[in-house]
Amino acid sequence: MNDLEKYRIANGLTFEALAKKVGMSKPGVFRHCKDQQTISGDAVLRYHAKLGIPLESFRPELFICQKEAH
């Protein structure tokens, strides 16, 4: 289970409610939650900005942890 799905469950959100919260489509959010589709960099930024989930949780190959960067 990825961090997006953990967030959805922990906050009692449906896929529809989560999609509305982040301004994305329900099918896209469902695929991201279920690891059925690679999350684009733009979507990662949107999830991070709207939900506060760390960038590296979604795409560690694109976003490295600040502690590792120093």
C-alpha positions as CSV (number, residue, x, y, z in Angstrom):
1,M,0.0,0.0,0.0
2,N,1.5,3.3,-1.0
3,D,1.4,6.6,0.9
4,L,-1.4,8.1,-1.1
5,E,-3.7,5.1,-0.4
6,K,-2.6,5.2,3.3
7,Y,-3.6,8.9,3.4
8,R,-6.9,8.2,1.8
9,I,-7.8,5.5,4.2
10,A,-6.5,7.3,7.3
11,N,-8.6,10.3,6.4
12,G,-11.7,8.3,5.6
13,L,-11.8,9.6,2.0
14,T,-13.5,8.0,-1.0
15,F,-11.6,8.0,-4.3
16,E,-14.1,10.6,-5.4
17,A,-13.5,12.8,-2.4
18,L,-9.7,12.6,-2.7
19,A,-9.9,13.4,-6.4
20,K,-12.0,16.5,-5.7
21,K,-9.6,17.6,-2.9
22,V,-6.6,17.5,-5.3
23,G,-8.4,18.6,-8.4
24,M,-7.8,15.4,-10.4
25,S,-10.0,12.7,-12.0
26,K,-11.4,9.9,-9.9
27,P,-10.1,7.2,-12.3
28,G,-6.6,8.7,-12.2
29,V,-6.5,9.0,-8.4
30,F,-7.8,5.4,-8.1
31,R,-5.0,4.1,-10.4
32,H,-2.4,6.1,-8.4
33,C,-3.7,4.7,-5.1
34,K,-3.6,1.2,-6.4
35,D,-0.2,1.5,-8.1
36,Q,-1.8,0.8,-11.5
37,Q,-0.2,3.8,-13.1
38,T,3.1,5.7,-12.6
39,I,2.4,9.1,-11.1
40,S,3.6,12.0,-13.3
41,G,5.8,14.6,-11.8
42,D,3.0,17.1,-12.1
43,A,0.6,14.9,-10.2
44,V,3.3,14.3,-7.5
45,L,3.6,18.0,-7.0
46,R,-0.2,18.4,-6.8
47,Y,-0.5,15.6,-4.2
48,H,2.4,17.1,-2.2
49,A,0.9,20.7,-2.3
50,K,-2.7,19.6,-1.4
51,L,-2.0,16.7,1.0
52,G,1.5,17.3,2.4
53,I,2.8,13.9,1.4
54,P,6.6,14.0,0.9
55,L,7.6,14.2,-2.8
56,E,10.1,11.3,-2.4
57,S,7.2,9.0,-1.3
58,F,5.8,9.0,-4.8
59,R,8.8,9.1,-7.1
60,P,12.1,8.7,-5.2
61,E,14.0,8.6,-8.6
62,L,12.8,12.2,-9.3
63,F,12.8,13.7,-5.8
64,I,15.5,12.9,-3.3
65,C,15.1,13.5,0.4
66,Q,16.7,16.8,1.5
67,K,18.7,15.0,4.2
68,E,20.3,12.8,1.5
69,A,21.0,15.9,-0.7
70,H,23.4,17.4,1.8
